[in-house]
Amino acid sequence: MRPLLLACALSLALITPALPAHAHADEPSSPVVTGPIPTGDQPRDHPFFATDQNLKKAGYVEEEYFIEGTANRYTTPDQATGTVIDTGHPYKTRIVVRRPISPKKFNGTAIVEWYNVTNNFDYEVVWSRSFRHILDEGYAWVGVSAQRNGVNTPTGLKAWNPARYGSLDLIAGGTVTDDGLAYDVFSQAAKALTHPQGARPLGNLKVRTLIATGQSQSASRLAVYANSVHPLAPVYNVITIVDGGVQIRPDLTTKVFKTASEYDVLSSQAARRQPDTDHYAYWEIAGASHSDRHAYLVNNPIRLRDAGVSGLLAGPTAPCVSPARSNVPYEYVLNAMFDHAVRWAREDRRPPSAPRLEVTDVTTSPATLTRDAYQIARGGIRLAAVDVPTERNTGWNLGVTDANTSACRQGGTWIPFDETTLNELYPSHRDYVTKVRQTTERNLRDGFITTRDADATIRDAERSDVGR
């Protein structure tokens, strides 16, 4: 490893903080935990969206647990703390845990992901993006089925495998007709990790830091949760909101870290920008799309296996005006975000501020950005994929038959440069590699990428054919 990269390595060997304090009267209940739920040899007798990654090789295990108890419903006033509407609603749901087997492997942090249910089934976007970093760095990952669409709908867990999931219920036997229980369920999932009743989802691992996360639809839920419900009884050290969500209250004491792809800046976040504070950090990523190529390639086989559907195709065969799905490795920025979140929680070292994308007009739809001669956005966090480009990566696209097709818009674009353009940009292979190294080492120094991902970026450039 290069000396410069070693010097910039970001350590996670930090002091142990206390988990969030809260008033006893408002403390979320510790749910009853049962499991791990056995996996059988019958069709669908495994956790929905069970990973196909080689967890054993990484020293990890995947287990599914049921948690049950009673949940409150809350008001969620805009930019204000809510109140309890009513209590005592029975629920039962599942959590999926991917954790190190050995305590020596565990870094003390559990990343708790609120499953995205846009498609009416549980969908784990953050794991799909950052699983390599999670495994390499010793994080535990926990997926929480918090919303009724992932459990009680015709495409939810109960219908997918009635024998396995038939007892789950997020609508209190039909007496709750919305997602009113979701916020308390998500809080109680954290309690299941720190103060379990019954089975122990993390085994003999001792969790020191809890990070809440969610993307897109889940991010919207998390932003409301952060503003209105979590302040009543904080259980998470940091809430990381990826690609979505309303503005965050400036008076929160829980730390909130928000990231936005270029698509999300264009579609909504440009009008919701807020300054960084001691308790709020916000990053924008040039060229990144809401639904990128990396996540698609990781999760599509599992989505086909368990849900029987595929996402928008990647590349020129997609039904979009331009080839679909940005190649910008958004996951590299998320990996750095998680490491910063841990330091923020444990040492109160706030993440570095990041440059914003150059937005010239927030009143247009989408917002208007400044772009270079290759139509690549200016400003923002600039990974080598956009700062030393070999293709046009942007966060926005259009549908062929319907310009507003959401899958196309969110997938962004990926258009390789022709040989003439590449030769003009990079007279030699050495010139290309040098530029990639300079950009990547700058991003490492600035804290927007991890050492491992910086090394991978430079290594990929060295192995490429660009300029040869």
C-alpha positions in Angstrom: 0.0 0.0 0.0 1.3 3.4 -0.9 2.7 5.5 2.0 0.4 8.4 1.2 -2.6 6.2 1.4 -1.4 4.6 4.6 -0.9 8.0 6.1 -4.4 8.9 5.3 -6.0 5.7 6.5 -9.0 6.4 8.7 -8.9 4.4 11.9 -11.9 2.9 13.7 -10.0 2.1 16.9 -11.9 4.6 18.9 -13.1 5.1 22.4 -16.4 3.5 23.4 -19.3 5.9 23.7 -22.5 5.4 25.6 -25.5 4.5 23.5 -28.1 7.4 23.3 -29.6 8.4 26.6 -33.3 8.8 27.0 -35.9 9.3 29.7 -37.1 6.1 31.2 -40.7 6.9 30.8 -40.4 7.3 27.0 -38.0 4.4 26.5 -39.0 2.1 23.7 -40.0 -1.3 24.8 -37.6 -4.2 24.3 -39.4 -6.6 22.1 -39.5 -10.4 22.6 -37.0 -11.9 20.1 -37.3 -15.5 18.8 -35.0 -17.3 16.5 -32.9 -17.7 14.6 -35.7 -18.9 12.3 -34.6 -22.2 10.7 -33.9 -22.4 7.0 -35.3 -25.5 5.3 -34.9 -27.2 2.0 -38.3 -26.4 0.7 -38.9 -23.6 -1.9 -38.8 -20.2 -0.3 -38.0 -21.6 3.1 -35.2 -19.1 3.6 -35.2 -15.4 4.6 -36.7 -13.2 1.9 -33.8 -11.6 0.1 -31.2 -13.8 1.8 -27.9 -12.7 0.5 -26.0 -14.7 -2.2 -22.6 -13.3 -1.0 -20.1 -15.7 0.6 -20.6 -14.7 4.2 -18.8 -17.8 5.5 -15.6 -16.8 3.7 -15.9 -13.3 5.3 -16.4 -14.8 8.8 -20.0 -13.8 8.9 -23.4 -15.5 9.4 -26.8 -14.5 8.3 -29.8 -15.2 10.6 -33.4 -14.1 10.7 -35.3 -13.3 13.9 -38.9 -12.4 14.7 -39.5 -9.5 17.1 -42.9 -8.8 18.7 -44.4 -6.5 21.2 -46.8 -3.6 21.4 -46.2 -0.3 19.5 -47.3 3.3 19.8 -48.5 5.5 17.1 -47.2 9.1 16.9 -48.1 12.4 15.4 -45.4 13.6 13.0 -45.7 17.4 12.8 -43.4 19.2 10.3 -40.1 20.1 11.9 -41.3 19.4 15.4 -41.4 16.6 18.0 -44.5 14.4 17.8 -46.7 13.1 20.5 -48.1 9.6 21.3 -51.5 9.1 19.6 -52.2 5.8 21.3 -50.4 2.8 22.6 -50.7 -1.0 22.9 -50.9 -2.0 19.3 -49.6 -5.6 19.0 -47.2 -6.3 16.2 -44.8 -9.0 15.0 -42.2 -8.6 12.3 -38.8 -9.8 11.3 -35.2 -8.6 11.3 -32.4 -10.1 9.2 -28.9 -10.0 10.8 -25.6 -10.4 9.0 -22.9 -10.3 11.6 -19.3 -11.4 12.3 -19.1 -14.8 14.0 -16.1 -13.8 16.1 -16.1 -10.8 18.5 -12.6 -10.1 17.3 -13.9 -9.4 13.8 -16.7 -7.1 15.1 -15.9 -3.4 15.1 -18.7 -2.6 17.6 -21.1 -0.9 15.2 -24.4 -2.2 13.9 -25.9 -0.6 10.7 -29.6 -0.9 10.9 -31.4 -0.5 7.6 -35.0 0.4 7.2 -36.2 -1.8 4.3 -37.4 0.1 1.2 -40.9 -1.0 0.3 -41.5 1.1 -2.8 -42.1 -2.1 -4.8 -44.3 -3.6 -2.1 -41.6 -6.0 -0.9 -38.6 -5.6 1.4 -35.6 -4.2 -0.5 -32.1 -3.6 0.9 -30.5 -0.9 -1.1 -27.7 0.2 1.3 -26.5 -3.4 1.8 -26.4 -3.9 -2.0 -24.2 -0.8 -2.3 -21.9 -1.1 0.7 -21.8 -4.9 1.6 -18.1 -5.3 0.7 -17.1 -2.5 3.1 -19.5 -3.8 5.8 -17.9 -7.2 5.6 -14.3 -6.0 5.3 -14.5 -3.6 8.2 -16.4 -5.8 10.7 -19.8 -4.0 10.8 -23.0 -5.9 11.7 -25.9 -5.2 9.3 -29.5 -5.5 10.4 -32.5 -5.2 8.0 -35.8 -4.2 9.7 -39.2 -5.0 8.1 -40.9 -1.9 9.6 -43.7 -1.2 7.1 -46.9 -3.0 6.3 -46.2 -3.1 2.5 -43.3 -5.4 3.1 -45.4 -7.7 5.3 -49.2 -7.5 4.8 -49.6 -6.8 1.1 -50.2 -9.5 -1.6 -46.5 -9.3 -2.5 -45.3 -9.0 1.1 -43.8 -11.6 3.4 -47.0 -13.3 4.6 -48.1 -14.1 1.0 -44.5 -15.0 -0.1 -44.2 -17.8 2.4 -47.3 -18.2 4.7 -45.7 -21.1 6.6 -42.7 -19.0 7.5 -44.2 -15.5 7.8 -47.9 -16.1 8.3 -47.8 -14.9 12.0 -46.2 -11.5 11.1 -48.4 -8.5 11.5 -47.8 -4.7 11.2 -51.4 -3.7 11.1 -52.5 -4.9 14.6 -54.9 -7.4 13.2 -56.4 -4.9 10.7 -57.1 -2.2 13.2 -54.3 0.0 11.9 -54.6 0.9 8.3 -51.5 2.9 7.7 -47.8 2.7 8.7 -48.4 4.3 12.0 -46.6 1.5 13.9 -43.4 1.7 11.8 -41.6 4.3 13.8 -41.9 2.5 17.1 -41.1 -0.8 15.5 -37.9 0.7 14.1 -36.9 2.0 17.6 -37.7 -1.4 19.2 -35.6 -3.2 16.6 -32.6 -1.2 18.1 -33.6 -2.3 21.6 -33.6 -5.9 20.3 -29.9 -5.5 19.6 -28.9 -3.8 22.8 -31.4 -5.2 25.4 -32.9 -8.3 23.9 -35.6 -10.3 25.6 -35.3 -13.9 24.6 -32.9 -14.7 21.7 -29.9 -12.5 21.1 -29.7 -11.4 17.5 -26.1 -10.3 17.8 -25.0 -13.4 19.7 -22.2 -12.6 22.0 -21.2 -9.4 20.2 -21.4 -6.2 22.2 -22.8 -3.3 20.2 -21.2 0.0 21.0 -22.7 2.2 18.2 -26.0 2.1 16.3 -26.3 3.7 12.9 -29.8 4.0 11.3 -29.9 4.1 7.6 -32.3 3.9 4.6 -32.4 4.9 1.0 -35.1 6.7 -1.1 -38.5 5.8 0.3 -36.9 4.6 3.5 -34.9 7.8 3.6 -38.1 9.8 3.5 -39.4 7.8 6.5 -36.1 8.2 8.4 -36.2 12.0 7.9 -39.7 12.1 9.5 -38.5 9.7 12.2 -35.4 11.9 12.9 -37.5 15.1 13.2 -40.6 13.9 15.1 -40.2 10.5 16.8 -36.6 9.7 17.6 -36.3 12.9 19.8 -38.8 11.4 22.2 -36.5 8.6 23.1 -33.2 8.5 21.1 -31.9 5.0 20.5 -29.5 5.5 17.5 -26.2 7.3 17.7 -26.3 8.6 14.1 -29.1 8.6 11.5 -27.8 8.3 7.9 -30.3 9.4 5.3 -29.5 8.4 1.7 -31.1 9.9 -1.3 -34.3 11.6 0.0 -36.1 13.1 2.9 -37.4 16.4 4.1 -35.2 19.1 5.7 -33.8 18.2 9.1 -34.6 20.2 12.2 -31.5 22.3 13.2 -32.2 21.8 16.9 -31.8 18.0 16.9 -29.2 16.6 19.3 -28.9 13.3 17.4 -26.4 13.5 14.6 -27.8 13.2 11.1 -25.7 12.5 8.0 -27.5 13.0 4.6 -26.2 12.1 1.2 -27.7 12.9 -2.2 -26.9 11.5 -5.7 -26.9 13.9 -8.6 -30.4 12.7 -9.4 -31.7 13.5 -5.9 -30.2 17.0 -6.0 -31.9 17.6 -9.4 -35.3 16.2 -8.3 -35.7 17.5 -4.8 -32.7 18.2 -2.6 -31.4 21.3 -4.3 -34.4 23.2 -2.8 -33.8 21.5 0.6 -30.1 22.3 1.2 -29.1 23.2 4.7 -25.7 24.3 6.1 -23.6 21.8 7.9 -23.6 22.0 11.7 -22.2 20.1 14.7 -25.1 17.7 14.3 -25.8 17.7 10.6 -23.7 16.8 7.6 -24.7 16.8 3.9 -22.8 15.5 0.9 -23.7 15.6 -2.9 -22.1 13.2 -5.3 -21.5 14.4 -8.9 -22.6 11.9 -11.6 -24.2 9.5 -9.2 -27.6 8.1 -9.9 -30.4 7.2 -7.5 -30.3 3.6 -8.8 -26.9 2.8 -10.1 -25.2 0.0 -12.0 -23.3 -1.4 -9.0 -26.4 -1.9 -6.9 -28.3 -3.3 -9.8 -25.7 -6.0 -10.5 -25.6 -7.0 -6.9 -29.3 -7.1 -6.1 -31.0 -8.1 -9.4 -30.3 -11.8 -9.1 -31.8 -11.9 -5.6 -34.8 -9.8 -6.7 -35.4 -12.2 -9.6 -35.0 -15.2 -7.3 -37.4 -14.0 -4.5 -39.7 -11.4 -6.1 -39.7 -12.7 -9.6 -39.1 -9.3 -11.1 -36.1 -7.5 -12.6 -35.1 -3.9 -12.3 -34.4 -1.5 -15.2 -31.8 -3.1 -17.4 -28.3 -1.6 -17.3 -26.7 -0.3 -20.4 -27.9 0.6 -23.9 -30.6 -2.1 -24.0 -32.7 -0.3 -21.3 -35.9 1.5 -22.6 -34.4 4.9 -22.0 -33.3 7.7 -24.2 -29.6 7.2 -23.1 -27.9 4.1 -21.9 -29.1 3.5 -18.3 -27.5 3.5 -14.9 -24.5 5.6 -13.9 -21.2 3.9 -13.3 -20.1 6.3 -10.6 -19.2 4.2 -7.6 -21.6 5.9 -5.1 -20.9 3.0 -2.7 -17.4 4.4 -2.1 -18.8 7.6 -0.7 -21.3 5.7 1.4 -18.5 3.6 2.8 -16.7 6.7 3.9 -19.9 8.1 5.3 -20.3 5.1 7.6 -16.8 5.3 8.9 -17.2 9.0 9.6 -20.5 8.3 11.3 -18.7 6.0 13.8 -16.0 8.6 14.6 -18.7 11.3 14.9 -20.6 9.2 17.4 -17.6 8.0 19.4 -15.2 11.0 19.3 -17.5 13.8 18.3 -15.4 14.4 15.3 -17.8 15.8 12.7 -17.4 14.7 9.1 -15.7 17.0 6.6 -17.9 19.4 4.7 -18.2 18.7 1.0 -18.6 21.1 -2.0 -22.1 21.3 -3.4 -23.0 20.7 -7.0 -23.2 23.9 -9.0 -26.9 24.5 -9.1 -28.0 27.6 -11.1 -31.8 27.3 -10.8 -33.8 25.4 -8.2 -37.2 26.5 -9.7 -36.9 24.4 -12.8 -37.9 20.7 -12.9 -35.4 19.2 -12.7 -33.1 21.8 -11.1 -30.5 23.3 -13.4 -26.8 22.4 -13.0 -23.7 23.8 -14.5 -22.1 21.1 -16.8 -18.8 20.8 -18.6 -18.2 20.2 -22.3 -18.9 16.5 -21.8 -22.2 17.2 -20.0 -20.8 16.1 -16.6 -22.0 18.1 -13.6 -19.6 20.5 -12.0 -19.1 20.7 -8.2 -20.0 18.2 -5.6 -17.9 15.2 -4.4 -16.0 14.3 -7.6 -14.7 10.7 -7.7 -12.3 9.8 -10.5 -15.2 8.5 -12.6 -16.3 12.1 -13.2 -13.1 14.1 -12.6 -11.0 11.9 -14.9 -13.8 10.6 -17.1 -13.8 7.8 -19.7 -17.5 8.0 -20.2 -20.4 10.4 -19.5 -22.0 9.6 -16.2 -24.9 11.7 -15.1 -27.7 11.3 -12.5 -30.6 11.9 -14.9 -32.2 10.1 -17.9 -35.5 10.0 -19.8 -37.8 7.3 -20.9 -38.3 6.6 -24.6 -42.1 6.4 -24.6 -42.6 8.4 -21.5 -40.0 11.0 -20.6 -41.2 10.9 -17.0 -40.6 7.1 -16.5 -39.2 7.1 -13.0 -36.9 4.1 -13.5 -35.2 5.9 -16.4 -34.9 9.2 -14.5 -33.5 7.6 -11.4 -31.1 5.3 -13.2 -29.1 8.1 -14.8 -26.9 7.7 -17.8 -23.7 5.9 -18.8 -22.3 6.8 -22.3 -18.7 5.6 -23.1 -16.5 8.1 -24.8 -15.2 7.2 -28.3 -11.6 6.5 -29.0 -11.0 10.0 -30.4 -12.2 11.7 -27.3 -10.2 9.4 -25.0 -7.0 10.1 -27.0 -7.6 13.8 -26.8 -8.1 13.6 -23.0 -5.3 11.1 -22.2 -2.3 11.1 -24.6 -0.9 8.1 -22.8 -1.8 5.5 -20.3 0.6 7.0 -17.8 -1.1 10.3 -18.1 -4.5 8.7 -17.4 -3.3 6.8 -14.4 -1.5 9.9 -13.0 -4.7 11.9 -13.2 -6.7 9.2 -11.5 -4.2 8.9 -8.7 -4.1 12.6 -8.1 -7.9 12.9 -7.9 -8.3 9.8 -5.8 -5.6 10.8 -3.3 -7.2 14.2 -3.0 -10.6 12.6 -2.2 -8.8 10.4 0.3 -7.2 13.4 2.0 -10.6 15.2 2.0 -12.3 12.1 3.6 -14.7 11.3 0.8 -13.3 7.8 0.1 -11.7 5.1 2.2 -8.2 3.8 1.8 -9.4 0.4 0.4 -11.6 2.1 -2.2 -8.9 4.6 -3.1 -6.5 1.7 -3.8 -9.1 -0.1 -5.8 -9.7 3.0 -8.0 -6.0 3.4 -8.7 -5.6 -0.3 -9.4 -8.5 -0.3 -11.8 -6.9 2.6 -13.7 -3.5 0.8 -13.9 -5.2 -2.3 -15.3 -7.3 -0.3 -17.9 -6.6 0.1 -21.6 -7.1 3.8 -21.5 -4.3 5.6 -23.4 -2.5 2.4 -24.5 
